[in-house]
Amino acid sequence: MKAWHNYTQQGIEDMAEAALNQAVRHIQDTMRIETGDAAGFFWTGEKGDIVLHILKQYIKYEIELNTKE
């Protein structure tokens, strides 16, 4: 694991966005959905912001747990 100080706010945001994108992609692949139109519409705005906020909190929690000595 990287040292806690190597995780920037941008890095945390990037991880959260990647996690949401992978989750949505998994659902689309499982359901054989070929376009992301509905996902883009659904996750834009408050719903996406809330999920990203929760994912960022989780990432920060993991960083905190894994950097305690």
Buried (B, 14 or more C-beta within 10 A) or exposed (E): EEEEEEBEEEEBBEBBBEBBEEEBEEEBEEEEBEEBEEBEEEBEEEEBEEBBEEBBEEBBEEBEEEEEE
